[in-house]
């Protein structure tokens, strides 16, 4: 793998298989996907120690895996610019992935790459990604070393309606793969500000669990080692 002019000799790969539905022109197609993401820890540019880098990379890896587990299980992928398909997707209780265009894998892989990069932040570099759906014989490969994705920059740009967030889900460091469109309550002319107060970001729970695990790990390291008395071993004559 290469990052800029540097040749990366070591990297790790996240592999994830998931099942869902591809919604295209009113047709629901069941699909099994295989996803692979190459990840690089930026050791040379970091001032952290090797142990700190490994801990940070491990947490980031698990953040990505947690997001995939939360959103991609039985997901329905829908082109939200198609009103009929969006209506059908809203009838399902499955999590819906909002796509700003066609739900072919060459488009979906770019959305997932952007989301993984947003989740990784500065702790890891998301390299080459591959995606293979069971409903096609083609495996798609995508990489974006310059961070310039060919995707809408705002939610309103692709949804066409006001939403809770300005940035699209693939640019946000949160636990969602869709947008919270602001509905106008019947008989009202304005949208209440507290309409989404009860929504909890799944990543909040992840951060809580990671903090507890990390604090426990640090506590074990800082705790002085206990001296264990061992009885002197006496050989036996056979």
Buried (B, 14 or more C-beta within 10 A) or exposed (E): BEBEEEEBEEBEEBEBEBEBBBBBEEEBBEBEBBBBBBBBBBEEEBEBEEEEBEBBBBBBBBBBBBBBEBBBEEBBBBBBBBEEBBEBBEEBEEBBBBBBBBBBBEBBBBBBBBBBBBBBEEBBBBBBBBBBBEEBEEEBEBBBEEEEBEBBEEBBEBBEEEBBBEBBBBBBBBBBBBBBBBEEEEEEEEEEEEEEEEEEEBBEEBBEEBEEEEEEEEEEEEEEEEEEEEEEEEEEEE
